[in-house]
Amino acid sequence: MEFSIKNGNPEKQRLGCVVVGVFNYRKLSAAAAAIDEVSEGYLSGLLRRGDMDGKLGSTLLLHHVPNTLCDRVLLVGCGKERDFHEREYRQAVSASIKALNTTGTSDAASFLAELTVKRRELSWCVEQMVEIAAEESYRFSHPSCKKEEAAPSLKKLVVNVPQRNHLAIGEAALKQAQAIANGVRWARELGNLPGNICTPTYLAEQAQELAKNHKLKIEVLERSDMEVLGMGSLLSVAKGSRQPPKFIVLQYSKGKSTQKPVVLIGKGITFDAGGISIKPAAEMDEMKFDMCGAASVLGTMKAVAELELAINLVVIVPTCENLPDGDANKPGDVVTSMSGQTIEVLNTDAEGRLILCDAMTYAERFEPEVVVDIATLTGACVIALGHHASGLFSNDDSLARALVNAGEESWDRAWHMPMWEDYQEQLKSNFADMANIGGRAGGSITAACFLSRYAKKYDWAHLDIAGTAWKSGKEKGATGRPVPLLTHFLLQRTSKKA
């Protein structure tokens, strides 16, 4: 979709549709009031007759409104004006885009970014509108998977700002939003691919294409390379699959040469059957989404490269499949990680931490400023937080606060969870330095505690995205989260160093 920023009068827009807001109790927004005035009370008359009540998320499409130059006017319900916060704004924008995509119009001008959102500035409103429009207009497409379905009708969206001196603010927000939306879209596309297409090799090829397009440094380690490095934990997971594992390392270096890099590590299990501790058959198809951590860090790298941020960034993707096989991990096996620590594998379906721990040890060579790993790690996190917030764990409170703040700013929210030393007791093993699970109680916490044992040499955070990386049911598909959170986190770090 094409986006642009303009400042104009709603009644003078020569486009397929103009979008304006209506609050409860027949309260017109400023743009709606302007149309009402030139149309001699056409909108207020409709409201008086009860054609629309302003309920949040409701829409009413009007044709040939008197004395306007557009073909259509879309009224969007915004709820109570005094309660118009971030959530309400996003719902109104989402409803408007869904309605526009069914009208047949190819271009539209939205005046919703002009609305006053409590605690938010214009730049936030513009960015959210662009990202939501891109999200609502996304359709999965891959020639090997399905026939191309009809694309949404809306091809061009003009985001209107209230004053001419707001144009620069709008343009900056638009540029940022488009980069994030492109990263999210790519992460969704990778996540939605089936496991027989999106293999570890495919992920490596996609990373190489990204590196070529944006002049990034890339290295892809093969099984033999990992054996030399002693990545026994990661390789133990890969043993059950015929697909060769890959270890992808991307480097973006546009910060100062003295600046230590931020390292992002994404879990890349391209299909997770659970191994010998096999998962139930129901909904196992969704385990193609177990590489959404990898997709998110690749999507973030794409956004950063498009924005040309002045930062040094390393993205690491350990990737393999987790399948049952005669050579696969067995419950009770003991494996040796790259750090030299031994692990008793009590449950082969707790494999994500087994590949991440070796990646975390590998990250030490970059002498990172901070390390953040992103993983669809535990069902326990879904039970704890549902599908609204990602679980956040960290060995540094200031890093955790920065990630929480980035999530709030991007509306890709995370919740800081405890990781007290008390929980480490659950990982004790009689036969190895640690077990890979700590029982049902506090499962997402003990998984983070396991990872923390490999983060002794740097500040580290872990994002458990098991509840936020994809949706089930009618809207089944990858979400692209937490690309917005991670990009805002890096934007914030860039601005502090400027």
NUDO-179007 format. One line per 5 residues: number of its first residue (from 0); their letters; for each residue z, y, x of C-alpha. Coordinates in nm, 2 decimals, decimal comma. Example, Ala and Ser with C-alpha at 12.3 -4.5 7.8 and 13.67 -1.06 7.14 Angstrom:
REM NUDO-179007
0) as) 0,78/-0,45/1,23 ~ 0,71/-0,11/1,37
END
This chain:
REM NUDO-179007
0) mefsi) 0,00/0,00/0,00 ~ -0,08/0,35/0,12 ~ 0,20/0,61/0,11 ~ 0,20/0,99/0,14 ~ 0,45/1,28/0,11
5) kngnp) 0,36/1,58/-0,09 ~ 0,52/1,88/-0,27 ~ 0,36/1,96/-0,60 ~ 0,40/2,02/-0,97 ~ 0,41/1,71/-1,19
10) ekqrl) 0,18/1,85/-1,45 ~ -0,09/1,93/-1,19 ~ -0,12/1,58/-1,04 ~ -0,47/1,44/-1,07 ~ -0,37/1,08/-1,04
15) gcvvv) -0,35/0,77/-1,25 ~ 0,02/0,82/-1,33 ~ 0,31/1,05/-1,27 ~ 0,66/0,90/-1,26 ~ 0,96/1,11/-1,38
20) gvfny) 1,32/1,03/-1,47 ~ 1,52/1,04/-1,79 ~ 1,90/1,02/-1,81 ~ 2,11/0,90/-2,09 ~ 2,17/1,14/-2,39
25) rklsa) 1,80/1,25/-2,38 ~ 1,86/1,45/-2,05 ~ 1,53/1,51/-1,88 ~ 1,51/1,53/-1,50 ~ 1,37/1,85/-1,35
30) aaaai) 1,02/1,70/-1,31 ~ 1,03/1,56/-1,67 ~ 1,15/1,90/-1,80 ~ 0,85/2,07/-1,63 ~ 0,61/1,83/-1,80
35) devse) 0,79/1,88/-2,13 ~ 0,75/2,25/-2,10 ~ 0,38/2,25/-2,04 ~ 0,33/1,99/-2,31 ~ 0,52/2,20/-2,56
40) gylsg) 0,81/1,96/-2,61 ~ 0,61/1,64/-2,62 ~ 0,86/1,44/-2,41 ~ 1,17/1,58/-2,58 ~ 1,02/1,50/-2,92
45) llrrg) 0,97/1,14/-2,82 ~ 1,33/1,12/-2,71 ~ 1,46/1,28/-3,03 ~ 1,27/1,01/-3,23 ~ 1,44/0,74/-3,03
50) dmdgk) 1,14/0,61/-2,83 ~ 1,35/0,61/-2,52 ~ 1,73/0,65/-2,46 ~ 1,73/0,67/-2,08 ~ 1,90/0,34/-2,03
55) lgstl) 1,90/0,24/-1,66 ~ 1,58/0,05/-1,57 ~ 1,40/0,11/-1,89 ~ 1,04/0,25/-1,89 ~ 0,81/0,41/-2,13
60) llhhv) 0,44/0,46/-2,05 ~ 0,26/0,76/-2,21 ~ -0,11/0,83/-2,22 ~ -0,28/1,17/-2,22 ~ 0,03/1,39/-2,24
65) pntlc) -0,09/1,73/-2,35 ~ -0,17/1,99/-2,09 ~ -0,13/1,75/-1,79 ~ -0,40/1,65/-1,55 ~ -0,28/1,29/-1,49
70) drvll) -0,40/0,99/-1,70 ~ -0,05/0,86/-1,77 ~ 0,32/0,96/-1,75 ~ 0,58/0,70/-1,68 ~ 0,93/0,77/-1,80
75) vgcgk) 1,20/0,58/-1,62 ~ 1,55/0,54/-1,74 ~ 1,82/0,65/-1,49 ~ 2,14/0,59/-1,69 ~ 2,43/0,83/-1,69
80) erdfh) 2,36/1,13/-1,46 ~ 2,72/1,14/-1,34 ~ 2,70/0,78/-1,24 ~ 2,37/0,80/-1,06 ~ 2,45/0,65/-0,72
85) ereyr) 2,26/0,44/-0,47 ~ 2,25/0,12/-0,68 ~ 2,13/0,31/-0,99 ~ 1,86/0,50/-0,79 ~ 1,73/0,17/-0,64
90) qavsa) 1,72/0,01/-0,99 ~ 1,52/0,30/-1,13 ~ 1,27/0,30/-0,84 ~ 1,23/-0,08/-0,87 ~ 1,17/-0,06/-1,24
95) sikal) 0,91/0,22/-1,19 ~ 0,72/0,01/-0,93 ~ 0,72/-0,30/-1,15 ~ 0,59/-0,10/-1,44 ~ 0,32/0,07/-1,23
100) nttgt) 0,19/-0,26/-1,11 ~ 0,12/-0,36/-1,47 ~ -0,05/-0,04/-1,58 ~ -0,38/-0,08/-1,41 ~ -0,34/0,24/-1,23
105) sdaas) -0,44/0,24/-0,86 ~ -0,26/0,56/-0,76 ~ 0,06/0,74/-0,87 ~ 0,29/1,02/-0,78 ~ 0,67/0,95/-0,81
110) flael) 0,91/1,24/-0,86 ~ 1,22/1,01/-0,85 ~ 1,30/1,10/-0,48 ~ 1,38/1,45/-0,61 ~ 1,67/1,32/-0,81
115) tvkrr) 2,02/1,39/-0,68 ~ 2,18/1,07/-0,56 ~ 2,55/1,09/-0,50 ~ 2,64/1,09/-0,12 ~ 2,27/1,05/-0,02
120) elswc) 2,02/1,29/0,13 ~ 1,64/1,32/0,05 ~ 1,55/1,11/0,36 ~ 1,74/0,82/0,23 ~ 1,58/0,85/-0,11
125) veqmv) 1,23/0,86/0,04 ~ 1,30/0,56/0,27 ~ 1,44/0,35/-0,01 ~ 1,15/0,43/-0,24 ~ 0,89/0,32/0,02
130) eiaae) 1,07/0,01/0,11 ~ 1,13/-0,09/-0,25 ~ 0,76/-0,02/-0,34 ~ 0,65/-0,24/-0,05 ~ 0,90/-0,51/-0,15
135) esyrf) 0,79/-0,51/-0,52 ~ 0,42/-0,52/-0,43 ~ 0,45/-0,81/-0,18 ~ 0,27/-1,13/-0,28 ~ 0,28/-1,44/-0,05
140) shpsc) -0,07/-1,51/0,08 ~ -0,18/-1,77/0,33 ~ -0,52/-1,94/0,32 ~ -0,38/-2,29/0,38 ~ -0,12/-2,26/0,10
145) kkeea) -0,26/-2,11/-0,22 ~ -0,55/-1,93/-0,38 ~ -0,53/-1,56/-0,34 ~ -0,38/-1,42/-0,66 ~ -0,46/-1,09/-0,81
150) apslk) -0,30/-0,81/-0,61 ~ -0,08/-0,55/-0,78 ~ -0,29/-0,27/-0,92 ~ -0,10/0,01/-0,74 ~ -0,26/0,09/-0,41
155) klvvn) -0,15/0,44/-0,33 ~ 0,19/0,60/-0,40 ~ 0,26/0,97/-0,34 ~ 0,63/1,05/-0,29 ~ 0,70/1,40/-0,40
160) vpqrn) 0,97/1,61/-0,24 ~ 1,12/1,91/-0,42 ~ 1,03/2,19/-0,17 ~ 0,76/2,25/0,09 ~ 1,02/2,28/0,37
165) hlaig) 1,12/1,92/0,29 ~ 0,78/1,78/0,39 ~ 0,88/1,72/0,75 ~ 1,20/1,54/0,64 ~ 0,99/1,33/0,40
170) eaalk) 0,72/1,25/0,67 ~ 0,99/1,13/0,92 ~ 1,15/0,91/0,65 ~ 0,82/0,77/0,55 ~ 0,73/0,68/0,91
175) qaqai) 1,06/0,50/0,95 ~ 1,03/0,33/0,61 ~ 0,68/0,20/0,67 ~ 0,78/0,04/1,01 ~ 1,08/-0,13/0,85
180) angvr) 0,87/-0,24/0,55 ~ 0,61/-0,39/0,79 ~ 0,88/-0,58/0,97 ~ 1,03/-0,70/0,64 ~ 0,69/-0,81/0,52
185) warel) 0,62/-1,01/0,83 ~ 0,96/-1,17/0,82 ~ 0,91/-1,27/0,46 ~ 0,56/-1,41/0,53 ~ 0,70/-1,63/0,82
190) gnlpg) 0,99/-1,74/0,61 ~ 0,78/-1,84/0,31 ~ 0,54/-2,06/0,51 ~ 0,60/-2,43/0,47 ~ 0,75/-2,63/0,75
195) nictp) 0,42/-2,82/0,82 ~ 0,26/-2,48/0,91 ~ 0,54/-2,28/1,05 ~ 0,64/-2,51/1,33 ~ 0,82/-2,41/1,65
200) tylae) 0,47/-2,39/1,81 ~ 0,34/-2,16/1,53 ~ 0,64/-1,93/1,57 ~ 0,57/-1,91/1,95 ~ 0,21/-1,83/1,88
205) qaqel) 0,31/-1,56/1,63 ~ 0,54/-1,41/1,89 ~ 0,26/-1,41/2,15 ~ 0,04/-1,23/1,91 ~ 0,31/-0,97/1,85
210) aknhk) 0,35/-0,93/2,23 ~ -0,02/-0,88/2,27 ~ -0,05/-0,62/2,00 ~ 0,24/-0,41/2,13 ~ 0,23/-0,48/2,50
215) lkiev) 0,56/-0,67/2,51 ~ 0,67/-0,91/2,79 ~ 0,70/-1,26/2,66 ~ 0,80/-1,60/2,80 ~ 0,80/-1,92/2,60
220) lersd) 1,01/-2,20/2,76 ~ 0,90/-2,56/2,70 ~ 1,12/-2,87/2,67 ~ 1,10/-2,93/3,05 ~ 1,21/-2,57/3,12
225) mevlg) 1,51/-2,62/2,89 ~ 1,60/-2,94/3,06 ~ 1,60/-2,77/3,40 ~ 1,83/-2,50/3,26 ~ 2,07/-2,76/3,11
230) mgsll) 2,02/-2,67/2,75 ~ 2,16/-3,00/2,64 ~ 2,30/-2,87/2,31 ~ 1,97/-2,73/2,19 ~ 1,77/-3,03/2,31
235) svakg) 2,00/-3,27/2,13 ~ 1,89/-3,12/1,80 ~ 1,52/-3,13/1,89 ~ 1,54/-3,50/1,98 ~ 1,49/-3,60/1,61
240) srqpp) 1,16/-3,43/1,57 ~ 0,80/-3,49/1,69 ~ 0,75/-3,12/1,71 ~ 0,83/-2,99/2,06 ~ 1,10/-2,72/2,07
245) kfivl) 1,03/-2,37/2,20 ~ 1,25/-2,11/2,35 ~ 1,09/-1,76/2,29 ~ 1,19/-1,46/2,49 ~ 1,04/-1,12/2,40
250) qyskg) 1,12/-0,80/2,60 ~ 1,06/-0,44/2,49 ~ 1,15/-0,18/2,75 ~ 1,11/0,18/2,65 ~ 1,47/0,29/2,73
255) kstqk) 1,59/0,42/3,06 ~ 1,56/0,17/3,35 ~ 1,94/0,19/3,39 ~ 2,01/0,12/3,02 ~ 2,14/-0,23/2,95
260) pvvli) 1,94/-0,40/2,67 ~ 2,05/-0,50/2,32 ~ 1,98/-0,87/2,27 ~ 1,90/-1,02/1,93 ~ 1,91/-1,39/1,89
265) gkgit) 1,75/-1,55/1,58 ~ 1,81/-1,91/1,47 ~ 1,47/-2,08/1,44 ~ 1,52/-2,42/1,27 ~ 1,17/-2,44/1,11
270) fdagg) 1,29/-2,72/0,89 ~ 1,64/-2,86/0,84 ~ 1,68/-3,20/0,68 ~ 2,03/-3,22/0,82 ~ 1,95/-3,49/1,07
275) isikp) 2,14/-3,81/1,04 ~ 2,39/-3,62/0,82 ~ 2,10/-3,58/0,58 ~ 2,11/-3,32/0,31 ~ 2,07/-3,40/-0,07
280) aaemd) 1,71/-3,41/-0,19 ~ 1,76/-3,14/-0,45 ~ 1,64/-2,81/-0,31 ~ 1,58/-2,95/0,03 ~ 1,24/-2,77/0,02
285) emkfd) 1,43/-2,45/0,07 ~ 1,53/-2,56/0,42 ~ 1,20/-2,42/0,54 ~ 1,40/-2,09/0,52 ~ 1,63/-2,21/0,79
290) mcgaa) 1,43/-2,01/1,04 ~ 1,48/-1,68/0,86 ~ 1,71/-1,56/1,14 ~ 1,42/-1,60/1,38 ~ 1,18/-1,43/1,13
295) svlgt) 1,42/-1,14/1,10 ~ 1,45/-1,07/1,48 ~ 1,07/-1,09/1,51 ~ 1,03/-0,85/1,22 ~ 1,28/-0,62/1,38
300) mkava) 1,10/-0,62/1,71 ~ 0,78/-0,54/1,52 ~ 0,95/-0,24/1,35 ~ 1,10/-0,12/1,68 ~ 0,76/-0,14/1,85
305) elela) 0,59/0,05/1,57 ~ 0,85/0,32/1,59 ~ 0,83/0,33/1,97 ~ 1,21/0,36/1,99 ~ 1,35/0,46/2,33
310) inlvv) 1,56/0,15/2,38 ~ 1,56/-0,17/2,58 ~ 1,55/-0,47/2,35 ~ 1,54/-0,85/2,41 ~ 1,47/-1,09/2,13
315) ivptc) 1,55/-1,46/2,18 ~ 1,44/-1,73/1,94 ~ 1,55/-2,09/2,00 ~ 1,34/-2,30/1,77 ~ 1,30/-2,66/1,67
320) enlpd) 1,33/-2,90/1,37 ~ 1,64/-3,09/1,26 ~ 1,52/-3,43/1,13 ~ 1,66/-3,79/1,12 ~ 1,51/-4,02/1,38
325) gdank) 1,60/-4,31/1,60 ~ 1,66/-4,07/1,88 ~ 1,84/-3,80/1,67 ~ 2,19/-3,68/1,72 ~ 2,45/-3,92/1,57
330) pgdvv) 2,79/-3,82/1,43 ~ 3,03/-3,87/1,72 ~ 2,78/-3,80/1,99 ~ 2,89/-3,57/2,27 ~ 2,65/-3,32/2,42
335) tsmsg) 2,67/-3,07/2,71 ~ 2,57/-2,71/2,65 ~ 2,41/-2,48/2,90 ~ 2,75/-2,33/2,96 ~ 2,88/-2,66/3,08
340) qtiev) 3,11/-2,69/2,77 ~ 3,09/-3,02/2,59 ~ 3,06/-3,06/2,21 ~ 3,14/-3,35/1,98 ~ 2,88/-3,35/1,71
345) lntda) 3,08/-3,45/1,40 ~ 2,81/-3,33/1,16 ~ 2,44/-3,32/1,26 ~ 2,38/-3,07/0,98 ~ 2,58/-2,81/1,17
350) egrli) 2,29/-2,78/1,41 ~ 2,23/-2,41/1,40 ~ 2,53/-2,34/1,62 ~ 2,41/-2,61/1,87 ~ 2,09/-2,42/1,94
355) lcdam) 2,24/-2,07/1,93 ~ 2,51/-2,15/2,18 ~ 2,26/-2,22/2,45 ~ 2,06/-1,91/2,36 ~ 2,39/-1,71/2,39
360) tyaer) 2,45/-1,85/2,74 ~ 2,09/-1,77/2,84 ~ 2,14/-1,41/2,72 ~ 2,39/-1,35/3,00 ~ 2,11/-1,31/3,25
365) fepev) 2,01/-0,98/3,09 ~ 2,35/-0,83/3,14 ~ 2,33/-0,71/2,78 ~ 2,50/-0,41/2,63 ~ 2,56/-0,61/2,31
370) vvdia) 2,44/-0,93/2,16 ~ 2,38/-1,00/1,79 ~ 2,29/-1,34/1,66 ~ 2,14/-1,38/1,32 ~ 2,14/-1,72/1,14
375) tltga) 2,13/-1,90/0,81 ~ 2,43/-2,07/0,94 ~ 2,67/-2,19/0,66 ~ 2,68/-2,26/0,29 ~ 3,04/-2,16/0,31
380) cvial) 2,93/-1,80/0,36 ~ 2,74/-1,82/0,03 ~ 3,05/-1,93/-0,14 ~ 3,25/-1,65/0,02 ~ 3,01/-1,36/-0,03
385) ghhas) 2,74/-1,47/-0,27 ~ 2,39/-1,33/-0,23 ~ 2,47/-0,96/-0,19 ~ 2,62/-0,93/0,15 ~ 2,57/-1,10/0,49
390) glfsn) 2,88/-1,23/0,66 ~ 2,96/-1,03/0,98 ~ 3,18/-1,16/1,26 ~ 3,25/-1,00/1,60 ~ 3,46/-0,99/1,91
395) ddsla) 3,44/-0,61/1,91 ~ 3,55/-0,40/1,62 ~ 3,34/-0,09/1,72 ~ 3,03/-0,31/1,72 ~ 3,12/-0,46/1,38
400) ralvn) 3,17/-0,10/1,24 ~ 2,83/0,00/1,37 ~ 2,66/-0,30/1,20 ~ 2,85/-0,24/0,88 ~ 2,74/0,13/0,88
405) agees) 2,38/0,03/0,95 ~ 2,40/-0,20/0,65 ~ 2,54/0,07/0,43 ~ 2,27/0,32/0,54 ~ 1,98/0,07/0,49
410) wdraw) 2,14/-0,09/0,17 ~ 2,11/-0,42/0,35 ~ 2,49/-0,47/0,35 ~ 2,72/-0,69/0,55 ~ 3,09/-0,76/0,52
415) hmpmw) 3,32/-0,78/0,82 ~ 3,50/-1,12/0,81 ~ 3,81/-1,23/1,00 ~ 3,78/-1,44/1,32 ~ 4,15/-1,48/1,42
420) edyqe) 4,25/-1,71/1,70 ~ 4,43/-1,92/1,44 ~ 4,10/-2,06/1,32 ~ 4,01/-2,19/1,67 ~ 4,26/-2,48/1,62
425) qlksn) 4,02/-2,64/1,37 ~ 3,76/-2,70/1,64 ~ 3,98/-2,92/1,85 ~ 3,83/-3,25/1,96 ~ 3,99/-3,56/2,12
430) fadma) 3,67/-3,64/2,30 ~ 3,50/-3,31/2,40 ~ 3,59/-2,95/2,47 ~ 3,52/-2,87/2,10 ~ 3,39/-3,02/1,78
435) niggr) 3,09/-2,86/1,61 ~ 3,27/-2,83/1,28 ~ 3,62/-2,74/1,17 ~ 3,64/-2,89/0,83 ~ 3,57/-2,74/0,48
440) aggsi) 3,83/-2,47/0,49 ~ 3,69/-2,14/0,63 ~ 3,36/-2,30/0,72 ~ 3,18/-1,98/0,80 ~ 3,47/-1,85/1,00
445) taacf) 3,50/-2,17/1,22 ~ 3,13/-2,16/1,27 ~ 3,16/-1,81/1,41 ~ 3,46/-1,92/1,62 ~ 3,25/-2,19/1,77
450) lsrya) 2,99/-1,93/1,87 ~ 3,25/-1,69/2,00 ~ 3,33/-1,94/2,28 ~ 2,99/-1,86/2,43 ~ 3,03/-1,49/2,41
455) kkydw) 3,30/-1,43/2,67 ~ 3,09/-1,21/2,90 ~ 2,96/-0,95/2,65 ~ 3,03/-0,77/2,32 ~ 2,89/-0,99/2,04
460) ahldi) 2,84/-1,00/1,67 ~ 2,72/-1,28/1,44 ~ 2,54/-1,22/1,11 ~ 2,55/-1,52/0,87 ~ 2,26/-1,46/0,64
465) agtaw) 2,27/-1,79/0,45 ~ 2,32/-1,61/0,12 ~ 2,08/-1,32/0,18 ~ 1,78/-1,45/0,37 ~ 1,61/-1,60/0,06
470) ksgke) 1,62/-1,62/-0,32 ~ 1,61/-1,94/-0,53 ~ 1,48/-2,00/-0,88 ~ 1,20/-1,80/-1,04 ~ 1,20/-1,54/-0,76
475) kgatg) 1,21/-1,81/-0,48 ~ 1,11/-1,66/-0,15 ~ 1,23/-1,50/0,17 ~ 1,38/-1,15/0,15 ~ 1,32/-1,03/0,50
480) rpvpl) 1,68/-0,94/0,54 ~ 1,85/-0,83/0,76 ~ 1,55/-0,64/0,92 ~ 1,65/-0,31/0,76 ~ 2,01/-0,35/0,88
485) lthfl) 1,91/-0,44/1,24 ~ 1,65/-0,16/1,26 ~ 1,90/0,10/1,15 ~ 2,15/-0,04/1,39 ~ 1,90/0,01/1,68
490) lqrts) 1,80/0,36/1,54 ~ 2,16/0,46/1,55 ~ 2,20/0,34/1,91 ~ 1,89/0,53/2,01 ~ 2,00/0,85/1,85
495) kka) 2,34/0,83/2,03 ~ 2,17/0,80/2,37 ~ 1,91/1,07/2,30
END
